[in-house]
Every structure is written in structure tokens, then in C-alpha cells.
Amino acid sequence: MAKKHKATKLGGELIRNAEETLEVERYWCLAGRPVPRIPPKDYHYVAELAQLQFELIKLQEWVRLHGLRVCVLFEGRDAAGKGGVIKRIIQSLNPRICRIVALGTPTEKERGQWYFQRYVAELPSRGEIVLFDRSWYNRAGVEHVMGFCSKEEYCEFLRSCPLFEEMLIRSGITLIKYWFSVNDQEQEKRFQERMRNPIKRWKLSPMDIESRRHWVDCSKAKDVMFAHTDTKKAPWYVVNADDKKRARLNCIAHLLQQIPYQDMVPVEVELPPSQSNEGYKRPKMSSQRLVPEIY
């Protein structure tokens, strides 16, 4: 009995996510309220999430049909909840229109390129939304704090980044930047949870652990980064992420307000009649390699 209880506890996150997804889908049929709006004080998290995801579907259609190029950056503290909100954004969207970019450590070849080069290759095309799970701001944060770049490279980034982003905006890209802020105690709580839970342990990288030793240095680096890159044309929007669920709702609601769109609910499709078999016979199931039905 204890063993079963332990397994349930370790898989709790997976179970909660699955239940949330099912509950959200039940609310989709009730969605359709106009935005922006003020949610009631006694709002239900899943009901609000379903409503926001329904609006994201409309936004997606608007972006596709009008050939918009939308680029959204998600930056912030480790374990601040960036991945959680990204997951809820893409949950109901077409992966051919909305995709995630989460680049790993640059290769030797990429280190010899213009710093922004590998990010440029991932920018959105017409009718596309790209969500950057961390972005070119690695240089102003972890690379600078951990000494992975030189002082000259760091200073050049602070100088050129606003120019680079202005160039993107002038080219027609809608650039939206989010910083997820979480306090020290809450981050420590989430790190401890990741260490105890094997389902979440992959999220805790050696770099995350090392960054805990440089909490103040990371805070100072963020302040300097904001001073140089929080511009009128490409401002930073700070999300209070101490409460994960509230952070998700607030971020998605804000994102919807950044791109003017109209109600673009996909039209219902009338299915054509199925083709007659015209004497076609399916091969015997015994002639195929079937997956064993163990459930």
C-alpha cells in the first residue's frame, strides 16, 4: 500500500496535468466571451484558462490569415514557470503555426558566428508565432555571470541588442518580451521539489544548481540588462511568478492584448460522404504485426 502511495505521489504532476487538460477541454464549448475583460473575483482557474486558450485559437487564425510574424521571448529565473506558461499557450494551437524554440549550448561553429546568427534562423515567417524558451538574452545573464563570454562580448551585446531588436520590429516582426520574476524562497521550494521528484528532475540542470550560488550576481545582471534593453519600442513585461497558476493566466491574457485581432473562430467543416469500398477487402489482421494489447 505504501509503495502504491509513493508512486501516486511521484506521478502527481503528470496526473494533475492530464486532469487539467481534460477539464479545460470541457470548458471550451462554453468559451467565446470577448476580451479584454475583468475576471470575477471568485474565478475558476481552469475556466479562465479554457477561455484564454479559446482566444489564442482566434489569435492564431488572425496571424495565419494576415501573415503576421510574432516573436515572444520568455526569460527569467530558473524554475520561475516559463515552461509552464509556454505549455499552456501551445496546448490548443497548431504546431505548424505556433512553435517553440529552445536552443541548447552553441556548437563550436556557432561560437564563431555573429552572436545573433543562430537566433535569426529561428525567427518567425509570415503567418507564424515563435515562442523562445530563453533567447539571445543568455549573453546578458548566464553567459555573463558564469564567465562564458568575455567582458568585451558582454558590453557589445548590451550596445547592439536594442539596435538588433529595433531592426526586427522595423522589418514587421511583433516582438514581445516577458521576464518571469520569482522570489528566492519560492525558487528554493521549486528546486527542492525537482530534486525529490524524478519526473521533474530533468528540469534541474547543473547550471540551475550553479546559478543558486550566484543569486545576487544574477539579480545585478538582470538590472543592468533591463537598463539597456527595456526600451520604448521593445519593452520588458514583468510577470509575478510566485503563484504559477496566476502567472499563466496573467501572461496569456496580456499576450492576447498585445496583438489586435478579431473573432476568427475556425468555421465548421462539412464532412463529405465516405467513399464506397467498391469491392475492397481489408487484409486479415493476422497478417500484420499488431501491438500487444496489454491494457
NULO-370574 format. One record per residue (C-alpha): residue number from 1; y, x, z. Coordinates in Angstrom, 3 decimals. Layout:
+-----+----------+----------+----------+
|   k |        v |        u |        w |
+-----+----------+----------+----------+
| NUM |        Y |        X |        Z |
...
+-----+----------+----------+----------+
//
This chain:
+-----+----------+----------+----------+
|   k |        v |        u |        w |
+-----+----------+----------+----------+
|   1 |    0.000 |    0.000 |    0.000 |
|   2 |    2.383 |    2.835 |    0.890 |
|   3 |    1.593 |    4.530 |   -2.413 |
|   4 |    2.476 |    1.373 |   -4.331 |
|   5 |    5.720 |    1.014 |   -2.381 |
|   6 |    6.675 |    4.618 |   -3.189 |
|   7 |    6.003 |    4.110 |   -6.908 |
|   8 |    8.130 |    0.954 |   -6.898 |
|   9 |   10.968 |    2.791 |   -5.185 |
|  10 |   10.889 |    5.684 |   -7.665 |
|  11 |   10.826 |    3.291 |  -10.599 |
|  12 |   13.525 |    1.096 |   -9.119 |
|  13 |   16.200 |    2.316 |  -11.518 |
|  14 |   14.054 |    1.508 |  -14.550 |
|  15 |   13.224 |   -1.924 |  -13.171 |
|  16 |   16.866 |   -2.701 |  -12.381 |
|  17 |   17.964 |   -1.620 |  -15.865 |
|  18 |   15.307 |   -3.779 |  -17.510 |
|  19 |   16.246 |   -6.786 |  -15.370 |
|  20 |   19.936 |   -6.259 |  -16.134 |
|  21 |   19.238 |   -6.163 |  -19.881 |
|  22 |   17.234 |   -9.390 |  -19.768 |
|  23 |   19.845 |  -11.138 |  -17.659 |
|  24 |   22.663 |  -10.018 |  -19.956 |
|  25 |   20.870 |  -11.452 |  -22.992 |
|  26 |   20.573 |  -14.803 |  -21.213 |
|  27 |   24.347 |  -14.893 |  -20.851 |
|  28 |   25.100 |  -14.053 |  -24.492 |
|  29 |   24.689 |  -17.671 |  -25.531 |
|  30 |   27.444 |  -18.580 |  -23.055 |
|  31 |   29.832 |  -15.866 |  -24.241 |
|  32 |   32.755 |  -16.352 |  -26.571 |
|  33 |   35.756 |  -16.562 |  -24.283 |
|  34 |   38.942 |  -14.959 |  -25.631 |
|  35 |   40.118 |  -11.553 |  -24.416 |
|  36 |   42.107 |  -10.192 |  -22.736 |
|  37 |   41.593 |  -12.395 |  -19.704 |
|  38 |   41.676 |  -12.141 |  -15.933 |
|  39 |   38.158 |  -12.378 |  -14.460 |
|  40 |   37.693 |  -14.636 |  -11.437 |
|  41 |   37.656 |  -13.035 |   -8.005 |
|  42 |   34.075 |  -14.143 |   -7.482 |
|  43 |   32.921 |  -12.872 |  -10.892 |
|  44 |   29.269 |  -12.119 |  -11.555 |
|  45 |   28.666 |   -8.577 |  -12.826 |
|  46 |   26.044 |   -9.469 |  -15.420 |
|  47 |   28.028 |  -12.469 |  -16.682 |
|  48 |   31.092 |  -10.279 |  -17.212 |
|  49 |   29.047 |   -7.521 |  -18.836 |
|  50 |   27.493 |  -10.048 |  -21.230 |
|  51 |   30.928 |  -11.358 |  -22.149 |
|  52 |   32.267 |   -7.863 |  -22.785 |
|  53 |   29.235 |   -6.902 |  -24.871 |
|  54 |   29.702 |  -10.053 |  -26.931 |
|  55 |   33.290 |   -8.957 |  -27.602 |
|  56 |   32.047 |   -5.497 |  -28.574 |
|  57 |   29.947 |   -7.136 |  -31.285 |
|  58 |   33.099 |   -8.752 |  -32.669 |
|  59 |   34.935 |   -5.435 |  -32.491 |
|  60 |   32.068 |   -3.719 |  -34.295 |
|  61 |   32.279 |   -6.200 |  -37.175 |
|  62 |   36.038 |   -5.738 |  -37.362 |
|  63 |   35.668 |   -1.952 |  -37.501 |
|  64 |   32.992 |   -2.187 |  -40.184 |
|  65 |   34.748 |   -4.656 |  -42.455 |
|  66 |   38.165 |   -2.998 |  -42.184 |
|  67 |   36.893 |    0.565 |  -42.497 |
|  68 |   38.367 |    1.751 |  -39.211 |
|  69 |   37.466 |    5.117 |  -37.703 |
|  70 |   37.188 |    5.016 |  -33.921 |
|  71 |   36.567 |    8.067 |  -31.742 |
|  72 |   36.114 |    7.634 |  -27.987 |
|  73 |   35.823 |   10.585 |  -25.592 |
|  74 |   34.108 |   10.298 |  -22.216 |
|  75 |   34.891 |   13.121 |  -19.824 |
|  76 |   34.860 |   13.522 |  -16.055 |
|  77 |   32.983 |   14.800 |  -13.056 |
|  78 |   29.229 |   15.290 |  -13.173 |
|  79 |   27.441 |   12.093 |  -12.087 |
|  80 |   30.645 |   10.093 |  -12.497 |
|  81 |   28.895 |    7.431 |  -14.594 |
|  82 |   29.869 |    8.360 |  -18.158 |
|  83 |   26.334 |    7.886 |  -19.442 |
|  84 |   26.039 |    4.509 |  -17.752 |
|  85 |   29.065 |    3.007 |  -19.476 |
|  86 |   28.089 |    4.518 |  -22.840 |
|  87 |   24.657 |    2.927 |  -22.491 |
|  88 |   26.211 |   -0.498 |  -21.835 |
|  89 |   28.572 |   -0.137 |  -24.814 |
|  90 |   25.880 |    0.668 |  -27.370 |
|  91 |   23.299 |   -1.719 |  -25.888 |
|  92 |   24.186 |   -4.588 |  -28.217 |
|  93 |   25.645 |   -2.662 |  -31.153 |
|  94 |   24.294 |   -1.460 |  -34.481 |
|  95 |   23.377 |    2.264 |  -34.201 |
|  96 |   24.409 |    2.713 |  -37.844 |
|  97 |   27.960 |    1.741 |  -36.887 |
|  98 |   28.248 |    2.954 |  -33.296 |
|  99 |   26.614 |    6.277 |  -32.433 |
| 100 |   26.633 |    8.770 |  -29.563 |
| 101 |   27.448 |   12.457 |  -29.895 |
| 102 |   26.222 |   14.685 |  -27.059 |
| 103 |   26.254 |   18.261 |  -28.288 |
| 104 |   24.324 |   20.958 |  -26.483 |
| 105 |   25.168 |   24.601 |  -25.886 |
| 106 |   26.706 |   26.132 |  -29.029 |
| 107 |   24.471 |   28.403 |  -31.093 |
| 108 |   25.337 |   31.998 |  -31.903 |
| 109 |   26.573 |   30.867 |  -35.311 |
| 110 |   28.730 |   28.124 |  -33.798 |
| 111 |   30.271 |   30.606 |  -31.360 |
| 112 |   31.586 |   32.492 |  -34.360 |
| 113 |   33.213 |   29.391 |  -35.857 |
| 114 |   36.586 |   27.797 |  -35.259 |
| 115 |   36.160 |   26.173 |  -31.857 |
| 116 |   36.715 |   22.590 |  -33.066 |
| 117 |   34.498 |   23.026 |  -36.124 |
| 118 |   31.251 |   21.588 |  -34.784 |
| 119 |   33.095 |   18.588 |  -33.345 |
| 120 |   34.860 |   17.882 |  -36.627 |
| 121 |   31.460 |   17.460 |  -38.290 |
| 122 |   30.726 |   14.582 |  -35.871 |
| 123 |   33.970 |   12.636 |  -36.331 |
| 124 |   33.679 |    9.005 |  -37.491 |
| 125 |   33.594 |    7.969 |  -41.121 |
| 126 |   35.043 |    4.691 |  -42.388 |
| 127 |   33.671 |    1.708 |  -40.531 |
| 128 |   32.206 |    3.819 |  -37.737 |
| 129 |   32.588 |    4.196 |  -33.970 |
| 130 |   31.642 |    7.528 |  -32.379 |
| 131 |   31.250 |    7.936 |  -28.623 |
| 132 |   31.475 |   11.550 |  -27.428 |
| 133 |   29.476 |   12.117 |  -24.239 |
| 134 |   31.603 |   15.149 |  -23.402 |
| 135 |   33.637 |   16.695 |  -26.159 |
| 136 |   35.855 |   19.611 |  -27.121 |
| 137 |   37.263 |   19.436 |  -23.586 |
| 138 |   34.308 |   21.524 |  -22.423 |
| 139 |   36.542 |   24.505 |  -23.041 |
| 140 |   39.202 |   23.295 |  -20.624 |
| 141 |   36.596 |   22.506 |  -17.971 |
| 142 |   33.174 |   24.049 |  -17.553 |
| 143 |   33.692 |   26.920 |  -20.014 |
| 144 |   36.898 |   27.997 |  -18.300 |
| 145 |   35.685 |   27.545 |  -14.710 |
| 146 |   32.319 |   29.233 |  -15.306 |
| 147 |   33.797 |   32.064 |  -17.346 |
| 148 |   32.052 |   31.151 |  -20.615 |
| 149 |   35.238 |   31.735 |  -22.590 |
| 150 |   37.978 |   34.336 |  -22.398 |
| 151 |   41.411 |   33.677 |  -20.965 |
| 152 |   42.862 |   34.000 |  -24.470 |
| 153 |   40.436 |   31.382 |  -25.831 |
| 154 |   41.283 |   29.056 |  -22.951 |
| 155 |   45.044 |   29.396 |  -23.434 |
| 156 |   44.679 |   28.906 |  -27.181 |
| 157 |   42.740 |   25.698 |  -26.573 |
| 158 |   45.468 |   24.282 |  -24.332 |
| 159 |   48.021 |   25.099 |  -27.009 |
| 160 |   46.101 |   23.870 |  -30.052 |
| 161 |   44.274 |   20.834 |  -28.647 |
| 162 |   47.307 |   18.483 |  -28.716 |
| 163 |   48.002 |   19.605 |  -32.298 |
| 164 |   44.377 |   19.017 |  -33.275 |
| 165 |   44.375 |   15.524 |  -31.770 |
| 166 |   47.695 |   14.664 |  -33.385 |
| 167 |   46.195 |   15.694 |  -36.723 |
| 168 |   43.227 |   13.377 |  -36.145 |
| 169 |   45.496 |   10.466 |  -35.308 |
| 170 |   47.726 |   11.097 |  -38.333 |
| 171 |   44.619 |   11.065 |  -40.526 |
| 172 |   43.923 |    7.488 |  -39.398 |
| 173 |   41.427 |    8.035 |  -36.583 |
| 174 |   41.824 |    5.897 |  -33.476 |
| 175 |   41.383 |    8.371 |  -30.607 |
| 176 |   40.728 |    7.061 |  -27.084 |
| 177 |   40.138 |    9.410 |  -24.129 |
| 178 |   38.578 |    8.411 |  -20.784 |
| 179 |   38.333 |   10.505 |  -17.644 |
| 180 |   35.834 |    9.245 |  -15.048 |
| 181 |   37.014 |   10.095 |  -11.560 |
| 182 |   34.639 |   10.100 |   -8.590 |
| 183 |   35.277 |   11.346 |   -5.071 |
| 184 |   33.434 |   14.259 |   -3.505 |
| 185 |   31.338 |   12.134 |   -1.143 |
| 186 |   30.167 |    9.740 |   -3.858 |
| 187 |   29.275 |   12.578 |   -6.213 |
| 188 |   27.244 |   14.239 |   -3.442 |
| 189 |   25.429 |   10.943 |   -2.829 |
| 190 |   24.530 |   10.630 |   -6.508 |
| 191 |   23.390 |   14.247 |   -6.719 |
| 192 |   21.096 |   13.703 |   -3.729 |
| 193 |   19.681 |   10.582 |   -5.369 |
| 194 |   18.956 |   12.510 |   -8.570 |
| 195 |   17.233 |   15.251 |   -6.626 |
| 196 |   14.944 |   12.765 |   -4.845 |
| 197 |   14.169 |   10.548 |   -7.836 |
| 198 |   12.021 |   12.205 |  -10.568 |
| 199 |   13.118 |    9.540 |  -13.051 |
| 200 |   16.703 |   10.717 |  -12.678 |
| 201 |   16.062 |   14.404 |  -12.026 |
| 202 |   16.510 |   15.353 |  -15.701 |
| 203 |   20.167 |   14.343 |  -15.334 |
| 204 |   20.729 |   17.102 |  -12.778 |
| 205 |   21.157 |   20.320 |  -14.753 |
| 206 |   21.568 |   23.814 |  -13.295 |
| 207 |   25.181 |   23.670 |  -14.485 |
| 208 |   25.753 |   20.481 |  -12.485 |
| 209 |   24.475 |   22.195 |   -9.351 |
| 210 |   26.613 |   25.251 |  -10.003 |
| 211 |   29.697 |   23.102 |  -10.547 |
| 212 |   29.339 |   21.823 |   -6.989 |
| 213 |   30.230 |   25.319 |   -5.828 |
| 214 |   33.465 |   25.085 |   -7.838 |
| 215 |   34.710 |   21.625 |   -6.888 |
| 216 |   38.273 |   22.788 |   -6.222 |
| 217 |   38.319 |   25.048 |   -9.296 |
| 218 |   37.194 |   22.110 |  -11.462 |
| 219 |   39.907 |   19.925 |   -9.924 |
| 220 |   42.577 |   22.519 |  -10.692 |
| 221 |   41.266 |   22.925 |  -14.252 |
| 222 |   41.427 |   19.150 |  -14.764 |
| 223 |   45.033 |   19.073 |  -13.532 |
| 224 |   46.051 |   21.841 |  -15.948 |
| 225 |   44.184 |   20.122 |  -18.781 |
| 226 |   46.000 |   16.847 |  -18.131 |
| 227 |   49.349 |   18.625 |  -18.008 |
| 228 |   48.773 |   19.984 |  -21.532 |
| 229 |   46.793 |   17.208 |  -23.235 |
| 230 |   47.906 |   13.917 |  -21.662 |
| 231 |   50.313 |   13.190 |  -24.490 |
| 232 |   52.074 |   10.042 |  -25.629 |
| 233 |   50.024 |    9.898 |  -28.830 |
| 234 |   46.695 |   10.809 |  -27.196 |
| 235 |   46.905 |    9.818 |  -23.519 |
| 236 |   44.173 |   10.125 |  -20.921 |
| 237 |   42.954 |    6.913 |  -19.309 |
| 238 |   41.504 |    7.484 |  -15.837 |
| 239 |   38.590 |    5.286 |  -14.719 |
| 240 |   37.975 |    4.969 |  -10.985 |
| 241 |   34.197 |    5.507 |  -10.994 |
| 242 |   33.391 |    5.374 |   -7.266 |
| 243 |   31.789 |    1.975 |   -7.956 |
| 244 |   29.576 |    2.274 |  -11.061 |
| 245 |   29.456 |   -1.397 |  -11.998 |
| 246 |   33.191 |   -1.951 |  -11.655 |
| 247 |   33.837 |    1.234 |  -13.631 |
| 248 |   31.666 |   -0.032 |  -16.503 |
| 249 |   33.423 |   -3.384 |  -16.675 |
| 250 |   36.914 |   -1.912 |  -16.388 |
| 251 |   36.281 |    0.744 |  -19.026 |
| 252 |   34.769 |   -1.631 |  -21.591 |
| 253 |   37.493 |   -4.231 |  -21.012 |
| 254 |   40.139 |   -1.555 |  -21.516 |
| 255 |   38.434 |   -0.227 |  -24.650 |
| 256 |   38.488 |   -3.700 |  -26.203 |
| 257 |   42.246 |   -3.879 |  -25.642 |
| 258 |   42.916 |   -0.585 |  -27.454 |
| 259 |   41.876 |   -1.859 |  -30.893 |
| 260 |   43.420 |   -5.147 |  -32.108 |
| 261 |   40.660 |   -7.250 |  -33.626 |
| 262 |   39.915 |  -10.867 |  -34.458 |
| 263 |   36.893 |  -13.024 |  -33.826 |
| 264 |   34.264 |  -11.584 |  -36.152 |
| 265 |   31.097 |  -13.201 |  -34.840 |
| 266 |   28.365 |  -12.488 |  -37.409 |
| 267 |   27.605 |  -15.600 |  -39.482 |
| 268 |   24.272 |  -17.262 |  -39.100 |
| 269 |   21.817 |  -16.270 |  -41.805 |
| 270 |   19.665 |  -18.871 |  -43.512 |
| 271 |   16.164 |  -17.523 |  -43.978 |
| 272 |   14.649 |  -18.043 |  -47.443 |
| 273 |   11.205 |  -19.625 |  -47.713 |
| 274 |    8.341 |  -17.185 |  -47.313 |
| 275 |    6.627 |  -16.000 |  -50.496 |
| 276 |    3.319 |  -17.697 |  -51.258 |
| 277 |    0.314 |  -15.438 |  -50.857 |
| 278 |   -0.862 |  -16.006 |  -54.453 |
| 279 |   -4.414 |  -15.111 |  -53.573 |
| 280 |   -3.511 |  -12.070 |  -51.439 |
| 281 |   -6.040 |  -11.294 |  -48.725 |
| 282 |   -5.291 |   -9.047 |  -45.771 |
| 283 |   -7.721 |   -6.180 |  -45.284 |
| 284 |  -10.161 |   -6.503 |  -42.417 |
| 285 |   -8.751 |   -5.350 |  -39.083 |
| 286 |  -11.937 |   -3.360 |  -38.551 |
| 287 |  -10.928 |   -1.091 |  -41.465 |
| 288 |   -7.727 |    0.030 |  -39.682 |
| 289 |   -7.062 |    2.339 |  -36.772 |
| 290 |   -5.918 |   -0.054 |  -34.079 |
| 291 |   -4.076 |    0.945 |  -30.956 |
| 292 |   -6.380 |    0.210 |  -27.989 |
| 293 |   -5.281 |   -2.938 |  -26.146 |
| 294 |   -5.386 |   -1.636 |  -22.598 |
| 295 |   -2.857 |   -4.208 |  -21.402 |
+-----+----------+----------+----------+
//
